[in-house]
Amino acid sequence: MANFEKGIFAGIDVGSSTTKAVILDSQGEIKGFSVKASGTDFNKAARDSFHTALDMGGLSSTDVRSVFSTGYGRDNVDFALDARTEISCHGKGCFYYFPKALSIIDVGGQDNKIIHLAEDGRRTGFKMNRKCAAGTGAFLEEMAARLHIPLEEMNDLAANAGDVVKLGSFCTVFSATEVLEHIRNGKKVSDIVKGIFLSMIKRVLEMDALWASVVMTGGVVAHNRYFVDMTEDIIGSRILVPDYPQVTGAIGAALYAKDSKSTTQA
C-alpha cells in the first residue's frame, strides 16, 4: 500500500532524448528529481529516473501515492497510473510557479513548443515544431560536433563572442555546411556559436506570436543561460525561467498526480 500520510507524488516525462522524473510532496515542494538519457527502452529509462529521484529525496516507491507520465514515450511507463500530454504538463508546471497569463517557450531535444495560457491557467493555444530539428537541442548538438567542441562549452563561447556570424539557413544540413564555410574563412568559433544561438532563437520565435509574460523551459534553456539572455534582447522584455527548467513537464505530471483522487503502487 502507498503511504497516504506522506502525500508523495511523482511525474515522469519521457522525451525522445531524455527522461525526467520529479518527486513532489503534498505542498508541491520538489523532494527529488532526475534526468537520464531515454535510450531505446523508455520504460527502463522511466524506472531508472524515478528511482534516482526517489533516492535524492530519501524515499522509496512505497511512499509514492500516485505516478503520472507525460512526453513522447508517456504510454511506455508501465507503473504510471495515468498519462497527460506534454502540452498540458508543461502548461501546468509553468503556471504553478508563475500563476498568470503566460506564453511558454519550451526548447526540447527534438521539438519546440509555444504554449499560451490565460490568467486562470486555461490553455488558449499552442504550436509545435516536430518536422525539423533546427532550433532544437539536437541542432545544437550537431553544431557542437561540427565545431569539435564540447556541448557544455557552447554557452560561454556565445556569451563571450565579440561579434555574431549570422547563418542564412535554418536547415540543420545546410547550416552545418555553412558553419564549415565560416570556419574555412577564419571566423571565430565564439562568433559562430553566437550565430547558431541566434538562428535557433529566430526559428523558435517564428512559430507563433508572444502576447503574455514569457517563460522559457527545456534542456537547452537549463544549460545555456545566454540563450535566454539573447532571446530577451530580441523580444525586448524579461523572460521568466523556473528553477528547474528541464523538468517542468515532469513537475506538471506530478501535479496532475497530486490532483488525482486515485492511487497507484509504483
ZIZI-V143812 format. One record per pair of residues at least 6 apart in sequence whose ideal C-beta (glycine too) atoms are under 7 Angstrom apart, sorted by the first residue. I is the first residue (numbers start at 1). GAP is how many residues later the second one is. D is the distance in Angstrom with one decimal. If there is no record, write none. Layout:
i=(I/I)
gap=(GAP/GAP)
d=(D/D)
//
This chain:
i=(2/2/2/2/2/3/3/4/6/7/7/7/8/8/8/8/8/8/8/9/9/9/9/9/9/9/10/10/10/10/10/10/10/10/10/11/11/11/11/11/11/11/11/11/12/12/12/12/12/12/12/12/12/12/12/13/13/13/13/13/13/13/13/13/14/14/14/14/14/14/14/14/14/14/14/15/15/15/15/15/16/16/16/16/17/17/17/17/18/18/18/18/18/18/19/19/19/19/19/20/20/20/20/20/20/20/21/21/21/21/21/21/22/22/22/22/22/22/22/23/23/23/23/23/23/23/24/24/24/24/25/28/28/30/31/31/32/32/32/32/32/33/33/33/33/34/34/34/34/35/35/36/36/36/37/38/38/39/42/42/43/43/43/46/46/50/54/54/61/64/65/66/66/66/66/66/66/67/67/67/67/67/67/68/68/68/68/68/68/68/68/68/69/69/69/69/70/70/70/70/70/70/70/70/71/71/74/75/79/81/81/81/81/82/84/84/86/87/87/87/88/89/89/89/89/90/90/90/90/90/90/90/90/91/91/91/91/91/92/92/92/93/93/93/93/93/94/94/94/94/94/94/95/95/95/96/96/97/98/98/98/99/100/100/101/101/101/101/101/102/102/102/102/103/103/103/103/103/103/104/104/104/104/105/105/105/105/106/106/106/106/107/107/107/107/107/107/108/108/108/108/109/109/109/109/110/110/110/111/111/111/111/112/112/112/112/112/113/113/114/114/114/114/115/115/116/116/116/116/116/116/117/117/118/127/127/129/129/133/133/134/134/134/134/134/135/135/135/137/137/139/139/140/140/140/140/140/141/142/142/143/143/144/144/144/146/146/146/147/147/147/149/152/154/154/155/155/155/155/157/157/157/158/158/158/158/158/159/160/161/161/161/161/162/163/164/164/164/164/165/165/165/165/165/166/166/167/167/167/167/167/168/169/169/170/170/175/179/182/197/197/198/201/201/201/205/210/213/214/214/214/214/215/216/216/216/216/216/217/217/217/218/218/219/220/221/221/221/221/222/222/228/228/231/232/232/242)
gap=(60/62/63/261/263/59/60/61/57/18/19/58/15/17/23/51/55/56/57/15/55/56/57/245/248/249/11/12/13/40/54/57/244/247/256/11/57/59/239/240/241/242/243/246/7/9/34/37/38/55/57/65/68/238/241/6/7/57/58/76/234/236/237/240/24/28/31/32/55/57/58/59/60/62/63/23/56/57/93/94/22/56/93/94/21/92/93/120/17/18/19/20/91/201/17/19/26/27/30/14/15/29/226/227/229/230/12/13/28/29/32/229/8/11/31/225/228/229/232/8/9/10/30/31/34/36/6/7/230/234/6/68/227/214/26/28/21/22/24/25/27/20/23/211/214/15/18/19/22/211/212/9/12/13/8/7/35/6/31/34/33/34/35/23/31/216/6/7/205/202/198/15/191/194/196/197/198/12/13/14/190/197/199/12/13/14/15/16/185/186/188/189/8/11/14/184/13/14/15/16/19/179/182/183/15/178/9/8/187/176/179/181/183/178/169/172/163/26/28/39/164/160/163/164/167/14/16/23/25/127/158/159/162/13/24/26/32/161/160/163/164/155/156/158/159/162/8/10/121/123/148/154/7/22/26/155/159/145/115/117/142/22/19/113/16/17/18/111/112/15/110/111/113/11/13/107/108/109/111/10/11/111/113/9/99/109/111/6/7/111/112/29/30/97/111/113/114/28/29/110/111/27/28/29/110/23/26/28/17/18/19/25/17/23/24/92/95/13/15/12/13/93/94/8/11/7/8/9/10/95/96/6/7/6/80/81/6/78/6/39/36/37/38/41/69/65/68/69/82/83/33/61/11/14/56/60/80/10/30/34/36/53/6/7/10/30/33/34/32/42/45/40/71/39/70/68/69/70/71/32/33/36/32/35/36/39/68/67/30/29/30/32/33/29/28/27/30/31/34/17/22/26/27/30/29/32/8/11/28/29/32/10/6/9/29/33/24/13/10/30/33/32/29/30/33/29/25/27/21/23/25/26/25/12/15/23/25/29/25/28/31/27/28/27/7/6/7/20/24/23/24/11/13/8/6/7/6)
d=(6.6/6.0/4.7/5.2/5.8/6.3/5.0/6.2/5.2/6.0/3.1/6.2/6.3/6.0/7.0/6.1/4.6/5.1/5.9/5.0/6.9/5.8/5.4/5.0/4.2/4.4/6.5/6.9/5.4/6.2/5.3/4.4/5.7/6.3/6.8/4.9/5.6/6.9/4.2/6.1/6.6/3.0/3.1/6.1/7.0/5.2/4.9/6.8/6.1/6.6/4.5/5.3/6.3/6.2/6.3/6.9/4.4/5.0/4.3/6.8/7.0/3.9/4.0/6.1/6.2/5.0/6.7/5.6/6.5/4.3/6.2/3.4/5.8/6.3/6.3/6.1/4.9/5.5/6.2/5.8/6.4/4.7/6.0/4.4/6.1/2.9/6.1/6.4/5.4/6.6/6.0/5.8/6.2/6.4/5.3/4.8/4.1/5.7/4.8/6.9/5.2/6.4/6.4/4.5/6.8/4.2/6.4/4.8/3.9/4.6/4.2/5.9/6.1/4.7/6.4/5.2/4.1/5.1/4.9/4.5/4.3/7.0/4.9/6.1/5.1/6.4/6.2/6.7/4.4/6.2/5.6/6.6/7.0/7.0/3.4/6.5/4.0/6.0/3.4/3.4/6.9/5.2/6.8/6.3/5.2/4.3/3.8/4.2/7.0/5.9/6.8/5.7/5.6/4.7/6.9/4.8/6.7/5.6/3.7/3.8/5.0/6.2/5.6/7.0/4.5/6.8/6.3/6.5/4.2/4.9/5.1/5.3/4.0/5.3/6.6/5.4/5.4/6.1/4.8/5.7/5.9/5.7/5.2/5.9/6.3/5.4/6.6/6.1/4.4/6.9/4.7/4.1/4.0/3.9/4.7/6.1/6.4/5.2/6.7/5.2/4.1/5.4/6.8/4.3/5.1/6.1/4.2/6.2/4.8/6.9/6.8/5.9/3.8/6.9/6.1/5.2/5.4/6.7/5.9/5.2/6.9/4.6/3.2/4.8/6.9/6.1/5.4/6.6/5.9/6.5/5.7/5.0/5.9/6.6/5.2/5.5/5.3/6.9/3.8/5.3/6.6/4.0/6.2/4.0/3.4/6.8/5.9/5.1/4.9/6.7/6.8/6.0/6.6/5.7/4.2/6.9/5.9/5.2/6.8/5.9/5.4/6.9/6.1/6.0/6.3/5.8/4.8/3.9/6.5/4.5/5.3/5.5/5.4/6.5/5.5/4.2/6.1/4.7/5.1/6.8/4.2/4.8/6.6/5.6/6.1/6.5/4.8/6.7/4.3/4.7/4.7/6.6/6.8/6.4/4.0/4.1/5.8/6.1/6.3/5.1/6.8/6.3/4.1/5.8/6.1/6.5/5.7/5.6/5.9/5.7/5.0/6.2/4.5/5.6/6.0/5.2/6.6/6.3/5.1/6.4/4.9/5.2/4.5/6.6/4.4/7.0/4.7/4.6/6.6/7.0/6.8/5.8/6.7/5.2/4.7/4.3/6.6/5.9/5.1/5.2/4.7/6.1/5.2/7.0/5.3/4.7/3.3/5.2/5.3/5.0/5.4/6.3/6.9/6.5/7.0/6.8/6.2/5.9/5.8/6.4/6.3/4.9/6.9/4.5/5.9/5.1/5.3/6.6/6.8/5.9/6.8/6.8/6.8/5.5/6.4/6.7/4.3/6.4/5.1/6.3/4.4/4.3/6.9/4.7/4.4/5.0/5.0/4.2/5.7/4.1/4.8/6.7/3.9/6.6/4.7/6.0/4.5/5.2/5.9/5.4/5.1/4.7/4.8/4.0/5.3/6.5/5.3/5.4/5.3/6.8/4.4/6.5/5.1/5.8/6.6/5.2/6.6/6.0/5.4/5.5/5.6/6.6/5.9/5.2/6.1/6.9/6.3/6.3/6.7/6.6/4.9/6.8/4.6/5.5/6.8/5.3/5.6/6.8/6.3/4.4/4.3/6.3/6.5/4.8/6.0/6.4/6.0/6.4/4.6/4.7/4.0/5.5/6.0/6.1/6.2/5.1/5.6)
//
